[in-house]
Amino acid sequence: MSNFIVTGAEQSQFLSWFTDGLRKKFVEKGYEHCHEPVEDISIVFNVLDPEKPRPFRRHAQATFVISIIEQNDKSTNTLQKAYPYLIRSLANHLVYIVHNENQTKVFFVTPEQGFYSLTYHNDDEDFFNNVFERLEPVASSQLVINNEFSEDLKEELWEGNERTEKLSQSGKQLDRMNLLPAPFPIENYLNKRDLRQLKKLYGIGGLSYGNLSCREDEDSFWMSASGINKADMKVIGQDMLYITGFNEEKNAMEISIPPNVTPKRASVDAIEHWMIYKEHPEVGAIVHIHAWADGVKATEINYPCGTIQLAERVAELIRSEEDPSRAIIGLKNHGLTITGRSLEDIFKRIEGRIQHQVPMSS
């Protein structure tokens, strides 16, 4: 049975009502409520003090932390105001509650800058059902963020090849198309201790959005690494990684690197790319961008990047396409995953079709 705890800062009258409603709804749906933290806790609702937002110290990567904060906010850019609290509290998800003009809105914020809201309309049952439906699927999903590095990359690939050159050039093309938002400056919001914790938990040293990959052979593919500038990919084993498989027992992506290289982490989307390449031999390249296109099929839930559930749902939608090797799939409140016979094929098909604003919906 999955379990959860409510912890954190002292609560206002409204937050006491809100967290009590969460507690009752999750228990009603079969979750066990713990009064004290335990090592194998599944979900943590961490109430933040706006002046001193303290992270919950996990004991395991599998613990999903949902930070909760209450504000009287008249800001016109709520995402900009809310997002730093997500980062400072080292959370997987942020519930940002805003009281404004006799109305209470609950915003849901993800690390990928997903951002949508619910409004409370004096119906407790309906409200907490809606909150549960938005939080539970993402909170119970399984992250694949571990990496297994082996210094066994063939010597002829240490400096890359024709495919890595195309990958590098495609990263520059994404930049020219203004599809590579700047990496989020985490170091501006976290102290050194918290930054080390973030790296340990999520295997990242920075947030940069979008990624791309291309197939090398039947079993392996090249992919942009995590937290790098995709417009300036040069070094094999750091900017571009050779993904050779997925180890189910260790829940880890397997990566071959040159010797004497300190590798970067694989993009969290590597599991999604691996599933697609494994099932569709005709797919030669994949591009993921935080943008949108009209008329695309999309996932119904905004599963976090790097989860088995997101990868499986995207793979399912690609499978249903008339030509899986040339699919454009929407990720709800997030962006697009695009398959192609080659990177050139992808860019030809999306030219003039991409909208930079991703539509957000509850």
PyMOL commands that set and color helices and strands:
alter all, ss='L'
color gray80, all
select helices_A, chain A and resi 13-28+78-88+124-139+155-157+162-176+186-188+192-202+270-279+308-319+324-326+343-350
alter helices_A, ss='H'
color red, helices_A
select strands_A, chain A and resi 3-8+32-33+43-47+64-71+93-100+103-109+115-119+146-150+211-215+221-224+240-247+252-256+285-289+297-298+328-331+335-340
alter strands_A, ss='S'
color yellow, strands_A
deselect
rebuild
show_as cartoon
